[in-house]
Amino acid sequence: MRAAKLLLLLVLFLLQFDASAASPTGQIVFSSNRSGAWRLWLIQADGSGLKQLTTQDPDDQDVDPMFRPDGKTVLFTSTRGGKTGVWRLALDTSKVERICDGDQAEWSPEGKQIALRRNERILTRDLATGAEKLLSPADWPHCSGPAWSPDGKSIAFAARWEAGNGIFIVPAAGGKPAKVYDQQGACEPHWSPDGTRLVYETETHICTLNPDGAKNRVITYFGGVQRYARYSPDGKFLVFCQGVSEQGPWELYLIPATGGAPSKLTEGGSDMYPDWK
């Protein structure tokens, strides 16, 4: 009987090990200067299939890409036309279209609206009508990084004062922002697919915490500087960029969402602003 129990425990351990060792899947879009100016690129989560997505005038820059929830379109920021604006790229046709002034845009869960930054304020825009709604308080300085919750009800963002950065959550319909966390230069929040966690960056590292500020956890505690983390579609991994200093050069890495050993995904030039589908 004891031997049977030991065997059962061994089987359960091996199954747990196999599940935790599952390889990441899907595609990652990012911005890179590996071909000159900043362009959008695509790579498989296993490191294969590196592909350049955008080409334009050498003086123009494309950054901050984000997949639409259906994976067919990429939202991004570009300086095309001489003014920073929000653009979208249709992956099946490579057609690009300017949406509006602003930057750091993110899709709503149903893909019919976007949240964005303009003049250091956070607002939403309906893509069909062009109607916009200001969400960050008018007297709040230096707001950035809006991120729509998976249920569509809330938007997380960062705000910076002389005392430092803080992460806040505001109702997508409008209302008073609630503070999540305001230590260690916290900024760049992004939601887990199930909405139970936020990943964010400090001055040097990547961390996660609950939307109510509880269960704060450091994910990257090694050398260098880590930035711009996003969850994998299944929530099991994070992709982020790492540089030897704040000046880069930057490379993309993957790491289990609960922490562990990172694995390098890209090298060559600087690779930043990843998003995963």
C-alpha positions in Angstrom: 0.0 0.0 0.0 2.8 2.4 0.9 4.6 1.7 -2.4 1.4 2.4 -4.3 1.0 5.7 -2.6 4.6 6.7 -3.3 4.1 5.7 -7.0 1.0 7.9 -7.1 2.8 10.8 -5.6 5.7 10.4 -8.1 3.2 10.4 -11.1 1.5 13.5 -9.8 4.9 15.2 -9.4 5.9 14.3 -13.0 2.6 15.6 -14.4 3.0 18.9 -12.5 6.6 19.2 -13.8 5.5 18.5 -17.4 2.7 21.2 -17.1 5.1 23.8 -15.8 7.6 23.0 -18.5 5.2 23.6 -21.3 6.6 25.7 -24.1 5.1 29.1 -24.9 3.1 29.4 -28.1 1.7 32.2 -30.2 3.1 35.2 -31.9 4.8 38.3 -30.5 4.8 41.7 -32.3 7.4 44.3 -31.3 9.3 47.4 -32.4 12.9 47.1 -33.5 15.6 49.3 -35.0 17.5 46.3 -36.4 16.8 47.5 -40.0 17.5 51.2 -39.3 14.6 53.3 -37.9 12.0 51.8 -35.6 9.8 49.3 -37.4 7.2 46.7 -36.5 8.3 43.1 -36.5 6.7 39.7 -35.8 8.2 36.6 -34.3 6.9 33.2 -33.1 7.0 32.6 -29.3 9.5 29.8 -29.9 11.9 32.2 -31.6 11.2 31.2 -35.2 9.7 33.1 -38.1 11.2 36.6 -37.6 9.5 38.9 -40.0 9.4 42.7 -40.6 5.9 44.1 -40.9 6.3 47.8 -41.7 8.5 49.9 -44.0 8.3 53.6 -44.5 10.4 56.8 -44.8 13.7 56.5 -42.8 12.7 59.5 -40.7 9.5 57.9 -39.5 9.3 55.6 -36.4 6.8 52.9 -35.5 6.5 51.8 -31.9 4.1 50.5 -29.2 2.3 47.8 -31.3 -0.7 45.9 -29.9 -2.7 43.1 -31.4 -6.4 43.6 -31.8 -8.2 40.8 -29.8 -9.0 38.9 -33.0 -5.3 39.1 -34.0 -6.0 40.5 -37.5 -5.0 44.1 -36.9 -2.1 45.8 -35.0 -2.5 49.2 -33.3 0.7 51.2 -33.1 2.2 54.7 -32.6 3.9 56.4 -35.6 5.5 59.7 -36.5 4.4 59.2 -40.1 3.3 62.5 -41.7 5.4 64.5 -39.3 3.1 64.3 -36.3 2.8 61.5 -33.6 -0.4 59.6 -34.0 -2.2 56.3 -33.5 -2.3 54.0 -36.5 -3.5 50.5 -37.4 -2.0 47.9 -39.6 -4.1 45.2 -41.3 -1.9 42.1 -41.2 -3.6 40.4 -44.2 -3.1 43.3 -46.6 -0.3 45.4 -44.9 -2.5 48.4 -45.2 -1.9 51.2 -42.7 -4.4 53.8 -41.6 -4.1 56.8 -39.3 -6.8 57.0 -36.5 -6.0 60.1 -34.5 -3.5 62.2 -32.7 -1.9 60.6 -29.6 0.2 57.6 -28.6 0.3 54.5 -26.4 -3.0 53.2 -27.6 -4.7 49.9 -26.6 -7.7 48.1 -27.8 -10.8 47.5 -25.8 -11.6 43.8 -25.4 -14.2 43.8 -28.2 -11.9 45.9 -30.5 -14.5 48.7 -31.0 -12.8 51.3 -28.9 -9.2 52.3 -28.0 -7.7 53.9 -24.9 -4.8 56.3 -25.6 -2.7 59.1 -24.3 -2.8 62.6 -25.7 -1.2 65.7 -24.1 -0.3 63.5 -21.1 -4.0 62.7 -20.4 -5.8 59.3 -20.8 -9.0 59.1 -22.9 -11.0 56.6 -24.8 -12.2 56.8 -28.5 -15.0 55.0 -30.2 -13.6 53.9 -33.6 -17.0 54.0 -35.4 -18.1 57.5 -34.3 -14.8 59.1 -33.3 -16.5 60.1 -29.9 -13.9 60.6 -27.2 -14.1 60.6 -23.4 -11.5 62.0 -21.0 -10.8 59.6 -18.1 -7.8 61.0 -16.2 -8.5 64.0 -13.9 -7.7 67.3 -15.6 -5.3 68.4 -12.9 -3.3 65.1 -13.0 0.1 65.5 -14.6 2.1 63.1 -16.8 -0.4 60.2 -17.2 0.6 57.3 -19.4 0.2 53.6 -20.4 -3.5 53.0 -20.5 -4.5 49.3 -20.3 -8.0 48.0 -20.8 -9.1 45.2 -18.4 -10.3 41.9 -20.0 -13.9 42.5 -18.9 -13.9 46.0 -20.5 -15.0 47.7 -17.2 -11.7 49.3 -16.1 -8.6 51.0 -17.4 -5.3 50.9 -15.6 -2.8 53.6 -16.2 0.2 55.4 -14.6 0.6 58.9 -13.4 3.8 60.7 -12.4 4.4 63.5 -9.8 7.6 64.9 -8.4 7.3 62.4 -5.6 7.3 59.4 -8.0 5.0 57.2 -10.2 1.8 55.5 -9.3 -0.6 53.0 -10.9 -4.3 53.7 -10.9 -7.5 52.1 -12.1 -10.4 54.1 -13.4 -13.8 52.9 -14.7 -13.9 52.8 -18.5 -17.2 54.7 -18.3 -15.6 57.4 -16.3 -15.2 58.1 -12.6 -12.6 58.6 -9.8 -9.3 56.7 -10.2 -8.4 54.3 -7.4 -4.7 54.0 -6.4 -3.2 50.5 -6.8 0.4 51.1 -6.0 2.8 54.1 -5.9 6.2 52.8 -4.8 9.5 52.2 -6.7 8.5 54.2 -9.7 5.7 51.8 -10.7 4.4 52.3 -14.2 3.4 50.5 -17.4 0.6 48.3 -16.0 -0.9 45.5 -18.1 -3.6 43.0 -17.2 -3.4 39.2 -17.1 -5.8 37.5 -19.5 -8.1 36.5 -16.6 -8.0 40.0 -15.0 -6.7 38.8 -11.6 -3.2 40.3 -11.9 -1.4 43.3 -13.2 2.2 43.2 -14.4 4.1 46.5 -14.1 7.7 47.8 -14.1 9.6 49.5 -11.4 12.8 51.6 -12.1 14.7 48.4 -12.9 12.5 45.3 -12.6 9.2 43.6 -13.6 6.6 42.8 -10.9 3.1 41.6 -10.6 0.3 42.3 -8.1 -3.5 42.1 -7.7 -5.6 45.0 -8.9 -6.3 45.9 -5.3 -2.6 46.2 -4.6 -2.2 43.0 -2.7 0.3 40.1 -3.2 3.0 42.2 -4.8 5.7 39.9 -6.4 9.0 40.7 -8.0 9.4 38.6 -11.2 12.8 39.8 -12.5 15.4 40.3 -9.8 18.5 39.8 -11.9 21.0 42.4 -13.4 20.2 44.9 -16.1 17.0 46.9 -16.6 13.7 45.2 -17.5 10.8 47.0 -19.2 7.4 46.7 -21.1 6.2 43.3 -19.9 3.1 41.6 -21.3 1.3 38.3 -20.5 1.0 35.4 -22.9 -2.6 34.6 -24.1 -2.8 31.8 -21.6 -1.3 33.9 -18.7 1.5 31.4 -18.0 4.4 33.5 -19.4 5.6 37.1 -19.6 7.5 38.7 -22.5 9.6 41.7 -21.6 12.7 43.6 -22.9 16.0 43.8 -21.1 18.9 46.2 -21.5 22.3 46.4 -19.8 21.2 50.0 -18.9 18.4 52.4 -19.5 20.1 53.2 -22.8 19.9 49.6 -24.1 20.5 47.9 -26.4 17.3 45.9 -25.7 16.5 42.2 -26.2 13.3 40.3 -25.7 13.0 37.6 -23.1 10.4 35.2 -21.9 9.8 34.1 -18.3 7.2 32.2 -16.4 4.5 34.5 -15.1 5.2 33.5 -11.5 9.0 33.9 -11.8 11.8 31.6 -12.8 14.7 31.4 -15.3 14.3 33.8 -18.3 15.0 32.7 -21.9 16.3 35.0 -24.6 13.9 35.4 -27.6 15.8 38.0 -29.8 19.1 39.6 -30.3 20.5 42.1 -32.8 19.7 45.8 -32.6 17.2 46.9 -30.0 13.9 45.2 -29.6 11.2 46.8 -27.5 7.4 47.2 -26.8 6.3 43.5 -27.2 2.7 42.3 -27.4 1.6 38.6 -27.5 -1.3 36.8 -29.1 
